[in-house]
């Protein structure tokens, strides 16, 4: 057991250009092997997690336990803290500056120089060099220095979380003493203000509860912060509640609770009746943390929708937008929004597809552009550069509630609409210019409805669009000299009811298996491992985060086919904190939690599948792991590495429900990497995991 008064050390990437072969994979292993330069011996060490201000720190080198001390990657720490440093290979010295003082550490020297003064390191522990073997077989050198020294100089708090073998690094502790909704109509955006004793680091995420029949929530964690109950108020079950009168701004209530004491953590949960975006800042004048309720732009990309090149602008709430044209540019301003992509900085992405050359986005600096916006307006600008001059007839723009869709052509869906209303129901409607006769035929073998409508009674254009929402597989619209031909391919088990009037033809679709499923109230949280800045294990041709997201989406679809409610901790290439993943599942009171990962090892011949579970005493965890492992081996014919208990993994330790983590193969094995890059192979894996889950729940 690691005691409270142990000395913490840091391991740093300082001598060799960074490699990301293992990235954050180390903490999924029972041990890792490093060589101590002083002894020349390779030994096995326990890996550890590292967090700074509530955020996971990822490094190419593992944090480890050595002789009762925790060793962590210093380059990652200093980079996270924004501290520049220099490494002198000839003298093996590390130099950086803090508070106007130069600090110099030297390998194998128990004394540092601080502002020119020789200073003993804690317990006279010298910085030392160790090496580890990467999956490419290279021995990579690293430098270790005492964290106690770094924390004293930087003024940081250090905590050890025994349950998950995690070092938590934070600013000095602060206190939260209250909260209120600032609904001053003179302000452009409503704000939730948190009274704090000083600047607090925060992490936040959104729980889209409405997607699975719950409330939407904004969850904000105030790192290393204690909660002091406001005078004259009380808590219930450890939670202080601030009710929002009349549900103003789509808000219901705010709940605050002390969720942890080592390190301190206070959680603020904003319950919403309608989904809102948010941004967090510190108001130094009032000494308050501010949760501003404002839309955010979270993604900008190009997709094929209805056979049309379409720029998709993803937002956190229903957007307001203003389209303009300028020569060969389409400019879309998302009004009252913060750009979260690339931290709001200007970025240009090459597209070179169809008429689209590039797309760019920026948080609009109104001082540089002649605009009609007010000085206080907050605008995200997306610019689409085309190969030719554009008119308003050359594109069509609409929003879907959480996206702005810019179709680069004449309106391809002028009178055609399809909306998924729920997990089992969808509606297709075709607007008419007047009453008409049309034909409609259903072929059960192909599950295809074929319609023909006179061309003078509607305007549809030509397009083909895959839907694949478990209700509809695909729509195809084509035209002859006199008619539009509409083909709708239904998903398995979908039935329909047809209706027509003088203004529209409407088809109501229902997937009866999903509608009647015994699993309708069973919620499964699927966790696609890694993501965003955390690539996970990196192979020669792909990254773990890419494969896990593909497999997770396939598993989501397989479970939804059976009528399960499914929630994804991430559905895009984004970073989600390890503790946050568990919090999502716990908050939603999920039945099961399934985390999907890809393995790696220094020996490229190692292959196979294994499923981890948490506590050995929890038979449900072990049972689910065994059920999934059995089906995966049966379906994929891979090496059976069996199941194993991994109680220190955060997503298994912190989740309150039955939880497992599946490693679908080794990205470091060339043959297995090739298999996992195949859509068919991952689909088989998803189907096998689905069967394993269903067998477990029987």
C-alpha positions in Angstrom: 0.0 0.0 0.0 1.3 3.5 -0.8 1.2 5.7 2.2 0.0 9.3 2.4 3.5 10.7 3.1 5.3 9.0 0.2 7.6 11.1 -2.0 6.3 11.6 -5.5 8.6 11.7 -8.5 8.2 12.7 -12.1 9.4 10.9 -15.2 10.1 13.1 -18.2 10.5 12.8 -21.9 13.5 15.0 -22.4 16.2 13.2 -24.4 14.4 11.7 -27.4 11.7 13.0 -29.7 8.3 11.9 -28.4 6.7 8.7 -29.7 3.1 7.9 -29.1 3.1 4.1 -29.7 1.5 3.3 -26.3 0.2 6.8 -25.4 -2.2 6.3 -22.4 -2.3 2.5 -22.7 0.0 1.9 -19.8 -2.6 2.2 -17.1 -4.5 -0.7 -18.7 -1.6 -3.0 -17.9 -0.8 -4.8 -14.7 2.9 -3.8 -15.1 5.4 -2.2 -17.5 9.1 -2.8 -17.9 11.8 -0.1 -17.5 15.5 -0.1 -17.2 17.3 1.9 -14.5 20.4 3.4 -16.0 22.1 3.4 -12.6 21.8 -0.4 -12.1 21.5 -1.5 -15.8 18.6 -3.8 -14.8 15.2 -4.1 -16.4 12.4 -4.4 -13.8 8.6 -4.6 -13.8 6.7 -1.6 -12.3 3.1 -0.8 -11.7 1.8 1.9 -14.0 -0.2 4.9 -12.6 -2.7 7.5 -13.9 -1.8 11.2 -13.8 -4.3 14.1 -13.7 -3.7 17.8 -13.8 -6.6 20.0 -12.8 -9.0 17.2 -13.4 -7.7 16.4 -16.9 -6.0 13.1 -17.7 -2.4 13.6 -18.8 -1.2 11.5 -21.7 2.5 10.8 -22.3 4.5 8.4 -24.4 6.2 7.1 -21.2 4.5 5.4 -18.3 4.0 6.8 -14.9 5.1 4.0 -12.5 5.5 3.0 -8.8 9.1 2.5 -7.7 10.2 1.6 -4.2 6.9 3.0 -2.8 7.1 6.2 -4.8 5.1 7.4 -7.8 7.1 8.5 -10.9 5.4 10.5 -13.6 6.3 12.1 -17.0 7.7 15.6 -16.3 7.5 16.8 -19.8 3.8 16.1 -19.9 3.4 17.8 -16.5 5.3 20.9 -17.5 3.6 21.1 -20.9 0.2 20.8 -19.2 1.2 23.6 -16.9 2.4 25.7 -19.7 6.0 25.8 -18.4 8.7 25.8 -21.1 11.9 23.9 -20.4 15.2 23.1 -22.0 17.3 19.9 -22.0 21.0 20.0 -22.4 22.1 16.5 -23.5 25.8 17.2 -22.9 25.4 18.2 -19.2 22.1 16.3 -18.7 20.6 19.4 -17.2 16.9 20.5 -17.2 16.3 24.2 -17.1 13.0 26.1 -16.7 11.8 29.4 -15.2 9.1 30.0 -12.6 8.1 33.3 -10.9 11.1 35.1 -12.4 13.6 32.5 -11.1 15.6 30.1 -13.2 15.6 26.5 -12.0 18.2 24.0 -13.0 18.1 20.2 -12.3 20.8 17.8 -13.3 20.7 14.0 -13.7 22.3 12.2 -10.7 22.7 15.4 -8.8 20.7 15.7 -5.5 21.0 19.5 -5.5 19.1 21.9 -7.7 19.9 25.6 -8.5 17.0 28.0 -7.8 17.6 31.6 -8.7 21.3 30.9 -8.4 21.0 29.3 -5.0 22.0 25.7 -4.4 19.0 23.8 -3.0 18.7 20.2 -1.8 16.1 18.1 -3.4 13.5 16.3 -1.1 15.2 13.4 0.7 18.2 14.1 -1.5 16.6 12.1 -4.3 18.5 12.8 -7.6 17.0 13.0 -11.0 17.8 9.8 -12.8 17.5 8.3 -16.3 15.5 5.2 -17.1 14.6 3.6 -20.4 11.7 1.6 -21.7 11.1 -0.5 -24.8 8.6 0.8 -27.3 6.4 -1.4 -29.5 8.9 -0.7 -32.3 11.6 -2.3 -30.2 13.5 0.9 -29.5 14.9 1.7 -26.1 13.7 5.2 -25.2 15.6 7.2 -22.5 13.7 9.3 -19.9 14.6 11.6 -16.9 13.1 11.4 -13.5 12.9 14.3 -11.0 11.1 14.7 -7.6 7.5 15.9 -7.9 7.7 17.2 -4.3 10.3 19.7 -5.6 8.2 20.7 -8.6 5.0 21.1 -6.5 6.8 23.3 -4.0 8.1 25.6 -6.7 4.9 25.7 -8.7 2.6 26.0 -5.7 0.6 22.8 -6.5 -1.4 20.4 -4.3 -0.8 16.7 -4.8 -3.2 13.9 -3.9 -3.0 10.1 -4.3 -6.2 8.3 -5.2 -5.6 4.8 -4.0 -8.7 3.1 -5.5 -7.6 3.9 -9.1 -3.8 4.4 -8.6 -4.0 8.0 -9.7 -1.8 11.1 -8.9 -4.0 14.2 -8.9 -2.1 17.5 -9.4 -4.1 20.7 -8.6 -3.8 24.4 -7.8 -4.2 25.4 -4.2 -7.6 24.5 -2.7 -10.5 27.0 -2.9 -14.0 27.1 -1.5 -17.4 27.4 -3.1 -19.9 29.3 -0.9 -23.0 29.6 -3.1 -24.6 30.0 -6.5 -27.3 32.0 -8.2 -28.8 32.6 -11.7 -28.0 36.0 -13.1 -31.0 36.7 -15.3 -30.3 40.4 -15.8 -32.0 41.2 -19.1 -29.3 43.8 -19.9 -26.9 41.0 -20.3 -26.7 39.3 -23.7 -26.6 35.8 -22.1 -27.9 34.3 -18.9 -25.3 33.2 -16.4 -25.0 30.9 -13.5 -22.6 32.5 -11.0 -20.6 30.5 -8.5 -19.2 32.3 -5.5 -15.6 31.1 -4.9 -12.7 32.1 -2.8 -10.4 32.3 -5.8 -9.7 31.1 -9.3 -10.8 27.5 -9.7 -9.9 25.0 -12.5 -13.0 23.4 -13.9 -13.8 20.5 -16.1 -17.3 20.0 -17.7 -19.3 17.7 -19.9 -22.8 17.4 -21.1 -25.1 14.4 -20.4 -27.7 14.3 -23.3 -30.3 12.6 -21.1 -33.1 13.5 -23.5 -31.7 11.0 -25.9 -32.6 8.2 -23.5 -35.7 9.6 -21.8 -33.9 11.6 -19.1 -33.1 15.3 -18.5 -30.3 17.0 -20.2 -27.6 18.2 -17.8 -24.4 20.3 -17.8 -22.0 18.8 -15.3 -19.2 21.1 -14.0 -16.5 19.9 -11.6 -14.7 22.5 -9.6 -11.3 20.9 -9.0 -9.7 21.0 -5.5 -12.6 23.0 -4.2 -14.6 22.5 -1.0 -18.3 23.3 -0.7 -19.5 25.5 2.2 -23.2 25.5 2.6 -24.8 28.9 2.1 -26.1 30.4 5.4 -29.7 29.6 6.2 -29.9 26.7 3.7 -29.9 23.0 4.1 -28.9 19.9 2.1 -30.8 16.7 1.3 -28.7 13.5 0.8 -25.6 15.7 0.6 -27.1 17.9 -2.2 -27.9 21.6 -2.1 -30.6 22.6 -4.6 -31.2 25.9 -6.2 -34.6 25.9 -8.0 -35.1 28.0 -11.1 -38.5 29.8 -11.0 -40.8 29.2 -14.0 -38.1 27.2 -15.8 -36.6 30.5 -17.2 -34.1 30.1 -20.0 -35.0 26.4 -20.2 -33.4 25.6 -16.9 -35.0 23.5 -14.1 -32.6 23.5 -11.1 -29.0 23.6 -10.0 -27.6 21.0 -7.7 -24.3 21.3 -5.8 -22.5 18.6 -3.8 -19.1 17.7 -2.4 -18.3 14.6 -4.4 -14.7 14.0 -3.1 -12.4 15.0 -0.4 -9.0 13.7 -1.6 -8.6 15.6 -3.8 -11.4 18.0 -3.0 -14.0 18.2 -5.7 -17.3 20.0 -5.8 -19.8 19.2 -8.5 -22.4 21.6 -10.0 -25.1 20.0 -12.1 -27.4 22.2 -14.2 -30.7 20.4 -15.1 -32.3 21.6 -18.3 -35.7 21.4 -19.8 -34.2 22.3 -23.2 -30.7 21.7 -24.3 -28.3 24.7 -23.9 -24.6 25.2 -24.7 -22.2 26.7 -22.1 -18.9 28.3 -21.6 -17.0 28.7 -18.3 -14.8 31.6 -17.2 -13.6 33.4 -14.0 -14.8 36.9 -13.2 -11.9 38.4 -11.2 -13.9 41.6 -10.3 -16.6 39.7 -8.5 -14.6 36.6 -7.5 -17.0 34.3 -9.2 -16.8 31.4 -11.7 -19.3 32.0 -14.5 -21.2 29.4 -16.5 -22.5 31.4 -19.5 -25.4 29.8 -21.3 -24.4 30.3 -24.9 -24.5 28.1 -28.0 -21.2 26.5 -29.0 -20.0 25.3 -32.4 -18.3 21.9 -31.8 -17.7 20.5 -35.3 -17.4 21.6 -38.9 -17.0 19.1 -41.7 -18.3 18.0 -45.2 -20.7 15.1 -45.7 -22.7 13.6 -48.5 -26.4 14.1 -47.7 -29.0 13.4 -50.2 -26.3 12.9 -52.8 -25.2 16.5 -52.2 -21.9 17.8 -50.8 -23.0 19.4 -47.5 -21.1 21.5 -45.0 -22.3 20.4 -41.5 -21.9 22.8 -38.6 -22.5 21.0 -35.4 -23.9 23.1 -32.5 -24.8 22.4 -28.8 -28.3 23.9 -29.1 -30.7 25.0 -31.8 -28.7 27.6 -33.8 -29.4 31.1 -35.1 -27.5 31.7 -38.3 -27.0 34.3 -41.1 -25.9 33.2 -44.6 -24.2 35.6 -47.0 -22.3 35.3 -50.3 -19.2 37.0 -51.5 -17.9 36.2 -54.9 -17.0 32.5 -54.8 -17.6 32.2 -51.0 -20.6 31.2 -48.9 -20.3 32.8 -45.5 -22.4 31.3 -42.6 -22.4 33.3 -39.3 -23.7 31.3 -36.3 -25.0 34.1 -34.2 -24.5 34.1 -30.4 -22.1 31.3 -30.3 -18.6 30.4 -29.2 -16.3 28.4 -31.5 -14.9 25.4 -29.6 -13.2 23.8 -32.6 -9.4 24.6 -32.5 -10.1 26.7 -29.4 -11.7 29.3 -31.5 -8.6 30.1 -33.5 -8.8 30.6 -37.3 -8.3 27.4 -39.2 -8.5 26.4 -42.9 -9.3 22.8 -44.0 -8.7 21.6 -47.5 -11.7 19.8 -49.1 -11.2 19.7 -52.9 -14.5 17.9 -53.4 -17.1 18.8 -56.0 -17.4 22.6 -56.0 -15.9 23.0 -52.5 -12.2 23.9 -52.3 -11.8 24.7 -48.6 -13.8 25.4 -45.5 -12.5 27.7 -42.7 -13.8 28.9 -39.4 -13.0 31.4 -36.7 -14.3 33.3 -33.7 -15.2 36.5 -35.6 -13.1 39.5 -34.7 -15.6 42.2 -35.6 -12.9 45.0 -35.5 -11.3 43.4 -38.6 -14.5 43.1 -40.6 -17.1 45.6 -41.7 -20.2 44.0 -40.2 -23.6 45.1 -39.1 -23.3 43.2 -35.8 -23.3 45.0 -32.5 -19.9 45.3 -30.6 -21.2 42.8 -28.0 -22.4 40.2 -30.5 -20.5 36.8 -30.4 -20.2 35.2 -33.8 -18.7 32.0 -35.2 -18.0 32.5 -38.9 -17.7 29.5 -41.3 -16.5 30.4 -44.8 -16.9 27.9 -47.7 -14.6 28.6 -50.7 -15.9 27.3 -54.0 -14.4 26.8 -57.4 -16.8 29.3 -59.0 -18.8 32.4 -58.3 -21.9 31.6 -56.2 -25.5 32.9 -56.2 -28.2 32.2 -53.6 -29.7 29.7 -56.0 -26.5 27.6 -55.8 -27.0 26.4 -52.2 -29.7 25.6 -49.7 -29.4 26.0 -45.9 -31.4 24.6 -43.1 -30.9 23.4 -39.5 -31.8 20.2 -37.8 -31.9 21.4 -34.2 -28.3 20.7 -33.5 -26.7 21.3 -36.9 -26.6 23.9 -39.7 -26.7 22.1 -43.1 -25.4 23.9 -46.1 -26.2 22.0 -49.3 -23.9 23.1 -52.1 -26.3 22.9 -55.1 -29.9 23.7 -55.8 -32.2 22.6 -53.0 -32.1 18.8 -53.3 -34.9 18.1 -50.8 -37.3 20.9 -51.6 -40.5 18.9 -51.0 -39.1 15.7 -49.4 -38.7 15.2 -45.7 -37.8 12.3 -43.4 -37.8 12.7 -39.6 -36.9 10.0 -37.0 -39.4 10.7 -34.2 -38.2 8.0 -31.7 -36.1 4.8 -31.5 -38.9 2.9 -33.3 -40.8 5.5 -35.4 -40.1 7.7 -38.4 -42.1 9.8 -40.9 -41.5 10.4 -44.6 -43.5 13.3 -46.2 -43.7 14.5 -49.8 -45.3 17.9 -50.3 -47.6 18.3 -53.3 -48.7 21.3 -55.4 -52.3 19.9 -55.4 -54.3 16.7 -55.3 -53.0 14.0 -57.5 -53.1 10.3 -58.2 -49.9 8.3 -57.7 -48.8 4.6 -57.5 -47.3 2.8 -54.5 -46.1 -0.8 -54.4 -44.4 -2.7 -51.6 -42.1 -5.7 -52.3 -41.7 -7.8 -49.1 -38.6 -9.7 -50.4 -36.5 -6.5 -50.9 -38.4 -4.5 -48.2 -38.8 -1.8 -50.7 -41.7 0.7 -51.3 -41.7 2.1 -54.9 -43.8 5.1 -55.7 -44.4 7.2 -58.8 -45.7 10.8 -58.7 -46.4 13.1 -61.6 -43.6 15.6 -62.0 -46.0 18.5 -62.3 -47.4 17.8 -58.7 -44.1 18.2 -56.8 -40.4 19.1 -57.2 -37.9 16.6 -55.8 -34.8 16.5 -57.8 -32.5 13.3 -57.9 -30.7 11.9 -54.9 -29.8 8.8 -53.1 -29.4 8.8 -49.3 -28.5 6.1 -46.9 -30.4 6.5 -43.6 -29.6 3.3 -41.6 -31.5 4.3 -38.5 -33.1 0.9 -37.9 -36.3 2.2 -39.5 -35.2 3.1 -43.0 -32.2 1.9 -44.8 -32.2 4.1 -47.9 -34.1 6.5 -50.0 -33.6 6.9 -53.8 -35.3 9.5 -55.9 -35.0 9.6 -59.6 -37.0 11.2 -62.4 -38.3 10.2 -65.8 -39.8 12.5 -68.4 -43.1 12.6 -66.6 -42.7 11.2 -63.1 -40.6 11.1 -59.9 -39.8 7.6 -58.8 -39.3 7.3 -55.0 -37.8 4.1 -53.6 -37.8 3.6 -49.8 -35.9 0.5 -48.5 -37.2 -0.4 -45.0 -35.1 -1.8 -42.2 -35.9 -5.3 -41.0 -39.1 -5.5 -39.0 -40.4 -2.0 -40.2 -44.1 -1.7 -41.0 -45.8 1.4 -42.5 -49.1 3.2 -42.7 -49.7 5.4 -45.8 -51.9 8.5 -46.0 -52.4 11.2 -48.6 -54.1 14.6 -48.9 -54.1 17.3 -51.5 -51.0 18.8 -49.9 -48.9 15.8 -49.0 -48.2 12.1 -49.1 -47.2 10.8 -45.7 -45.8 7.4 -44.6 -45.6 6.6 -40.9 -43.0 3.9 -40.3 -42.7 1.7 -37.1 -40.0 -0.9 -36.3 -42.2 -3.4 -34.4 -39.3 -5.4 -32.8 -38.0 -2.3 -31.2 -41.5 -1.1 -30.2 -42.3 -4.4 -28.5 -38.8 -5.3 -27.1 -38.5 -6.6 -23.6 -35.3 -4.6 -23.4 -36.9 -1.1 -23.9 -36.1 0.0 -20.3 -32.6 -1.5 -20.3 -30.0 1.3 -20.7 -26.5 0.3 -21.8 -23.7 2.8 -21.9 -21.0 2.1 -24.5 -17.6 3.7 -24.0 -15.4 4.1 -27.1 -11.9 4.1 -25.5 -9.6 7.1 -25.8 -10.4 9.9 -28.4 -9.4 13.5 -29.3 -6.0 14.3 -27.9 -5.7 10.8 -26.6 -5.0 8.4 -29.5 -4.6 5.3 -27.3 -2.3 2.7 -28.8 -0.9 3.6 -32.2 -0.2 1.0 -34.9 1.6 1.3 -38.1 -1.6 2.1 -40.0 -4.2 3.3 -37.6 -4.9 4.4 -34.0 -6.9 2.8 -31.2 -9.3 5.7 -30.9 -10.4 5.3 -34.5 -11.1 1.5 -34.2 -12.8 1.8 -30.9 -15.3 4.5 -32.1 -16.1 2.4 -35.2 -16.7 -0.7 -33.1 -18.7 1.2 -30.5 -21.1 2.7 -33.2 -21.6 -0.8 -34.6 -22.4 -2.2 -31.2 -24.8 0.7 -30.6 -26.7 -0.2 -33.8 -26.8 -3.9 -32.9 -28.2 -3.2 -29.4 -30.7 -0.7 -30.7 -32.0 -3.3 -33.2 -33.0 -5.4 -30.1 -34.7 -2.5 -28.5 -32.1 -1.5 -25.9 -31.7 2.1 -24.9 -28.0 3.0 -25.7 -25.9 6.0 -24.6 -22.4 6.7 -26.1 -19.8 8.4 -23.9 -18.5 9.8 -27.1 -19.8 9.5 -30.7 -17.1 11.7 -32.3 -13.3 12.0 -32.1 -13.4 13.9 -28.9 -11.5 13.6 -25.6 -13.7 12.5 -22.6 -12.1 12.2 -19.1 -11.9 8.8 -17.6 -13.8 9.8 -14.5 -16.4 11.6 -16.6 -17.2 8.4 -18.6 -18.0 6.7 -15.3 -20.0 9.7 -14.1 -22.2 9.6 -17.2 -23.1 6.0 -16.7 -23.8 6.5 -13.0 -25.9 9.6 -13.5 -28.1 7.8 -16.1 -28.4 4.8 -13.7 -27.4 2.5 -16.6 -27.8 -1.3 -16.4 -24.5 -2.1 -18.0 -21.3 -0.3 -19.0 -19.2 -1.7 -21.8 -15.9 -0.1 -22.7 -14.2 -0.9 -26.0 -10.4 -0.9 -26.4 -7.6 -2.2 -28.6 -4.5 -3.8 -27.1 -0.8 -3.3 -27.8 2.5 -4.9 -26.7 6.2 -4.6 -27.3 6.3 -8.2 -28.8 4.5 -7.9 -32.2 3.7 -11.6 -32.3 1.3 -11.3 -29.3 -2.3 -11.4 -30.3 -5.8 -12.3 -29.1 -8.9 -11.0 -27.3 -9.4 -10.5 -23.6 -12.2 -8.9 -21.5 -11.5 -7.2 -18.2 -13.9 -6.9 -15.3 -13.7 -5.0 -12.0 -13.8 -6.5 -8.5 -13.3 -10.3 -8.3 -16.1 -10.5 -5.8 -18.7 -9.1 -8.2 -20.0 -12.1 -10.0 -22.1 -10.0 -12.4 -19.0 -8.2 -13.7 -17.3 -11.6 -14.2 -20.3 -13.1 -15.8 -20.7 -10.4 -18.4 -17.0 -10.5 -19.2 -17.2 -14.3 -19.7 -20.3 -14.1 -21.8 -18.8 -11.4 -24.1 -15.4 -13.2 -24.3 -17.1 -16.5 -25.3 -19.0 -14.9 -28.2 -16.0 -12.9 -29.4 -13.8 -16.0 -29.6 -16.5 -18.0 -31.3 -17.2 -15.3 -33.9 -13.7 -14.1 -34.7 -11.6 -17.3 -34.1 -9.0 -15.2 -32.3 -6.5 -16.3 -29.6 -8.4 -16.7 -26.4 -6.6 -14.6 -23.7 -9.5 -15.2 -21.3 -11.0 -12.7 -18.8 -9.2 -11.0 -16.0 -9.9 -8.8 -13.0 -8.6 -5.2 -13.4 -10.1 -3.3 -10.4 -7.8 -0.4 -10.7 -9.1 0.7 -14.1 -11.0 3.9 -13.5 -14.0 3.1 -15.8 -14.4 -0.3 -13.9 -13.7 1.0 -10.4 -15.8 4.1 -10.6 -18.9 2.8 -12.4 -21.7 1.6 -10.0 -23.3 -0.9 -12.4 -22.0 -4.1 -14.0 -19.0 -3.1 -16.1 -16.5 -4.6 -18.5 -13.7 -3.5 -20.7 -13.1 -5.5 -24.0 -9.7 -5.5 -25.7 -10.6 -6.6 -29.3 -7.1 -7.4 -30.4 -3.5 -6.1 -30.7 -2.8 -3.1 -32.9 0.9 -4.0 -32.5 0.3 -7.3 -34.3 0.4 -6.5 -38.0 -2.0 -9.3 -39.0 -4.5 -8.5 -36.2 -4.3 -4.7 -37.0 -5.2 -5.5 -40.6 -8.2 -7.5 -39.5 -9.5 -4.8 -37.2 -9.2 -2.2 -40.0 -11.8 -4.3 -41.8 -15.4 -3.1 -41.4 -16.6 -6.7 -41.7 -14.4 -7.9 -38.9 -15.5 -5.1 -36.5 -19.1 -5.8 -37.4 -18.6 -9.4 -36.4 -17.1 -8.2 -33.2 -20.1 -5.9 -32.5 -22.6 -8.7 -33.2 -20.7 -11.0 -30.9 -20.6 -8.5 -28.1 -24.3 -7.9 -28.6 -25.0 -11.6 -28.3 -22.8 -11.8 -25.2 -24.8 -9.0 -23.5 -28.2 -10.5 -24.4 -27.1 -14.0 -23.2 -25.9 -12.4 -19.9 -29.2 -10.7 -19.3 -31.3 -13.8 -19.9 
